[in-house]
Structure formats: structure tokens, C-alpha cells
Amino acid sequence: MGCFFEGLHCRECGASYPGGPTAVCSLCFGPLEVRYDYPAIARAVSRQQLEARPKTMWRYRELLPLEGAVTVGSEVGFTPLLRAQRLGQRLGLSDLWIKNDAVNHPTLSFKDRVVSVALSRALELGFSVVGCASTGNLANSVAAQAAAAGLESYILIPWDLEPGKIVGTLVYGTHLVAVRGSYDQVNRLSAEIADRHHWGFVNINLRPYYAEGSKTLGYEIAEQLGWRLPHHVVAPMAGGSLITKLAKAFGELETLGWVEAGAPRLHGAQPEGCAPIVNAVKAGRDFCQPVAKPLTLVKSLAIGNPADGPYAIAAIRDSGGDAENPSDAEVVAGIRWLAECEGIFAETAGGTVVAAAKRLAERGVLAGDQRVVLLITGNGLKTREVLEAECPPPRTIGPSLGEFEELLSEDRAVAS
């Protein structure tokens, strides 16, 4: 396999950097971005060659920032893209699809993609200790994949994270540290730790490589649709990186000639209690006003000062997209709609996406006959507690056919 990764460049001033463990430009303090030799990629690989490869995200390895072979997470990705007819009927959308990363390997979220790339690059750079700041899913994935790679890991989380995500991190034997503060405070502390101890924090000093893993969602959507692009994609937003990388992925596919021109409109979803990017889009601003104290049950999206906020705003606007910020009650309803209609149990971020799509459809932003893809990025088993009040306990009967028939008669009476 050839290496088509050429290093890093600053998104703001364009300064070039070698591919080391750094995420910020030393000249203007802008964020660094991975660059590739696209003409060489186009000469080296075709769509037909990609289709013959194993069905993981690494079938697109030429477009990911490694110099050598994949060493962590070789089985990650290529999750199902499912036609969602029953949910589409509820939303008034006749060509609705679900990209279901709630079944991703190994920890049931899209974060497995970004961690696979980041830790593979961490090993290339010689790190033996890795870590992250996380609102939950990233913690699970770093802990799991670090364990599989034999790496020591330190993971920092806000102290009030959902219990399921805490257990789902501790089980891998990581060093888990709960910090009395918001995610933004956790993130600042993680940056100080990474700098002091020279550890590889996936979303700090390894962030340029980590973020590239998100692009594989876009590649897979295009391939699974027969190398066609959807008209619309609705994505959850926390730090804002995912939606910017979707824009990059679709642009790369056009550059390589693997899809026809005409990128999708990108729509962002955040919960009402922490929606700095959505608020900026709705207000017509090109910058985010930080949310000092997020107030939402959607912990995985509760980042008050999103690192990629301005770039997420630009990705939405440049694509002709929009954004919505449903309430927590709408989020819970979104989780139930997806489960009841399609048999997919999503965590709160997925409920946010469904609820945002409902709002966008009601506003006419999502047209009924256009191809719409909703990104479901995490599994509902991680946030079961938000549904406890919504789901009544089972009715109890004795081991008697007569008691069951009485219950069935009550159900039939209610239905009629």
C-alpha cells in the first residue's frame, strides 16, 4: 500500500507541518488539517478495487492518515445503511435512510472510527500512553481499543456522565478520572496533561488524525447508495467536527471522480439546552456564543464551546443546509419513534437527529421525495435511563392461560 498522506496544514493561514503529534498552528493558532495527494490516489485505486476489499472503513485507507498498515481497529466500520420506510411515513419523507453506527465495532458508536485512526497513528508516532476527554462514547472506544492494542490509557470525563457509559469504560481496565466540571473544563485539563506528560490524547494533540476517521461515514453512505450522494444528511453536532468531515468526504469523492458533482445539503442537530452551533446558524452568525452551563439530558452533545464550531457553521451554510435544536422531550420522542418504526434503539444523540429531522420536514427543508440520510451515532443501551419514565413496567400475571386471556381482552377493548 502506498502512502498518500502528505502531512498537515493550517486551516487559517495555510502553513505546512510534518505529520507529528500537533493540532494547532504555531503561527496563527489555527487548527491543523490533514492533506493528501489526490491525483496519486486517483491513479492508484478505483471504485472497483475498493468494492473488492473487506467490508470495513479501512477499504478507504488511501484517504486516511497512516504511513503504514492498520494496527488498531481493523474491523471497524461499514455499518448498515437502512431504508426507513415506516419512519419516513411518520415524517412525510418517502426516501429516508438510516446510517446505523449504533452497531459499530467494538463499542457501538461512530467514535470507534475516529479512535481506530487516532490510535493507529499514535503507535506510528511512538506513544505508549493514550487518552481523551470525553462525554461518553469516546471514552468507551478509547478504553476498548487501547486495551486491544496493549496501550495504557487515561480518560477524563465530566463527573455527571450517564452510568452506562461509565461502566462501559471501566470494564476495559483504563484509568478513568471524573472531573467536577463541564466538558470544556475537562478538555482544558486534558490538554495540560497531554502537554505535561507527552501522552497521545486522541482529541487533543492527535486531533487532526482522529477527526479524519469521521470521513468514512460519508464514503460508506455514497458507496452503499450505489455511488450516489443523498440530497440531505442530518448529523448530530457536539464539537462540530463530524459535519465538517462529512463535507470533506463528499468533496473528496467528487475530486476523485467516484461520484457525480452535487454534494448533499448538510443539516446539524443539537439539543435545545446546549446548541451553540445551531443558535449561530439561526442567528446568521459565523461564530458560536459559548454555552457556559449546558442543561440537557443529551450528555454526548453537551459541549458548550465547540472546537470546530465556526467550521461546522461554514459547512452547513456552504452546502445550503440548516440546523435545529429540539427540546429534551422531543429528543426522547425521537428515540421512541426510531425504535417503534424501525427497531433501532438509539442513544440521545440519535433521538436529537430524528427530532431535528421532524422539525426540518415540517418546515419544508426536507422535501418528501428527496433522498435523506439520518446519522445514528450511538446505541440506546448506553442511555437507557432517559426512557425509564417513558416505558411503564410490564404487566404481571400468574402462570395461567385464563389470566393471559383476560389481559388480552383488555388490550383488544382498548384497541377498539
C-alpha positions, -999 to +999 in steps of 0.1 A: +000+000+000+013+034-009+012+064+015-008+093+002-008+113+035+014+144+030+014+160+064-007+188+080-016+223+070-033+252+089-070+258+081-065+295+086-031+306+073-022+275+052+012+269+068+025+234+063+037+210+090+051+174+091+028+147+104+036+149+141+015+150+173+003+186+170-031+201+164-025+239+164-006+262+141+024+278+158+020+309+136-017+319+139-030+292+164-055+279+138-064+242+137-044+218+116-058+196+089-045+165+071-036+169+034-034+142+008-020+137-028-054+133-045-041+129-081-019+100-069-049+084-051-070+086-083-042+069-102-037+042-075-072+030-068-106+027-085-141+022-072-140-014-084-108-021-064-124-006-033-155-028-037-134-060-037-118-052-003-130-063+032-161-045+043-146-022+069-139+015+069-103+007+060-113-001+025-107+036+020-073+035+036-057+057+009-078+086+022-068+081+059-036+095+075-014+065+081+021+058+068+019+021+072-005-008+079-036-005+102-027-016+137-058-007+157-094-013+149-090-032+116-127-045+118-143-011+124-169+004+101-191-004+071-222-003+092-257-008+077-274+019+056-311+010+060-342+021+042-365+036+068-400+034+052-421+034+083-403+063+100-403+081+066-441+078+066-443+095+100-420+123+089-435+127+054-403+116+037-406+089+010-369+082+005-355+081+041-324+062+051-307+054+084-269+051+087-267+029+118-234+034+136-252+022+168-239-013+158-203-003+151-175-025+163-164-027+191-183-002+213-215+006+194-208+042+183-193+061+155-164+071+178-149+037+170-140+051+136-121+081+148-103+062+176-092+035+152-074+061+131-060+080+161-046+051+179-031+036+147-014+069+142-004+071+179+015+038+175+033+052+144+043+082+164+057+060+193+031+067+220+027+041+247+001+060+268-030+074+252-062+092+264-090+115+257-115+140+271-150+125+266-187+129+271-191+091+270-189+073+236-153+084+230-143+071+265-158+037+257-139+035+224-105+047+236-106+023+266-116-007+244-092-001+215-063+009+238-068-023+257-068-044+224-036-026+213-019-031+246-017+007+253-021+023+287-050+048+288-061+078+309-096+090+302-112+122+317-150+127+318-174+151+334-184+139+368-222+136+359-219+113+329-245+085+324-238+054+345-240+031+315-211+049+298-190+049+330-193+011+334-188+007+296-154+024+300-142+010+333-147-026+322-116-023+299-092-016+328-085+020+319-076+048+343-110+067+344-110+101+360-142+120+367-137+158+369-160+181+388-167+205+359-182+208+324-168+191+294-150+223+283-131+223+317-123+186+312-110+193+278-087+221+290-073+199+318-067+171+292-047+195+270-025+204+300-020+167+309-011+158+273+015+186+271+030+178+306+033+141+302+037+138+264+009+114+260-012+109+229-047+123+236-068+114+206-089+146+206-061+170+217-026+165+201-038+137+178-070+156+168-061+161+131-058+123+126-087+114+149-111+137+130-103+121+097-120+089+108-154+106+105-150+109+068-156+072+064-192+077+072-195+098+041-177+073+019-198+044+031-231+063+025-221+071-011-210+035-018-240+019-002-263+041-023-246+028-054-221+057-056-248+082-055-249+111-030-281+118-009-298+151-012-297+157+025-278+144+056-288+152+091-260+148+116-256+153+154-232+180+165-211+183+197-177+197+189-187+202+153-160+180+137-183+153+123-203+176+100-171+193+087-156+159+079-187+148+060-183+179+038-147+170+033-156+134+025-182+143-001-158+168-017-130+142-019-154+117-036-161+144-063-125+153-066-116+116-073-144+113-098-161+085-078-195+103-076-212+129-098-210+165-087-237+178-064-228+175-027-257+169-001-271+197+020-258+192+055-281+198+085-269+199+121-288+188+152-281+198+188-304+197+219-321+229+230-301+230+263-267+231+245-270+244+209-242+269+203-237+259+166-275+258+159-280+291+176-253+307+154-268+292+122-303+305+131-290+339+141-269+343+109-236+345+128-203+329+117-192+323+152-206+305+183-215+321+216-204+295+242-230+279+264-215+282+299-237+256+316-253+230+293-288+220+305-298+189+286-302+151+291-282+147+258-248+144+276-230+132+245-237+165+226-233+188+257-202+208+246-207+244+253-177+258+234-173+236+203-138+235+189-149+232+153-180+255+157-171+281+130-161+253+105-194+235+112-213+267+106-195+271+073-201+235+063-238+239+069-241+272+051-218+263+021-239+232+015-272+251+017-281+233+048-299+242+080-299+233+117-324+225+145-323+223+183-352+201+196-362+201+233-353+171+256-389+159+254-387+159+216-354+140+218-370+113+239-399+111+214-373+108+186-357+078+203-391+061+206-402+069+170-370+053+157-374+023+179-411+018+172-409+023+135-375+008+126-365-014+155-334+007+161-326+018+197-305+050+195-290+069+224-299+106+230-278+119+201-298+098+177-331+110+192-318+145+186-312+138+150-347+122+145-364+151+163-344+177+143-354+159+110-390+161+121-387+198+126-369+203+092-395+182+074-423+203+090-406+234+078-403+220+043-365+220+044-365+182+038-387+176+007-408+145+007-394+128-024-357+137-018-331+112-005-325+119+032-299+101+054-301+104+092-269+096+111-275+075+142-241+076+160-246+057+193-266+028+209-295+033+231-283+007+256-258+034+268-285+059+278-314+037+290-321+059+320-337+087+299-365+063+290-373+049+324-402+073+330-415+068+294-416+030+295-441+016+320-432-017+338-445-050+323-479-062+335-476-092+357-499-123+356-497-157+371-488-188+350-524-191+339-539-191+304-571-176+319-552-146+333-535-141+299-568-142+281-582-116+305-552-094+298-557-099+260-594-090+262-584-057+279-559-050+252-585-057+224-610-034+242-586-005+243-576-010+207-612-009+195 
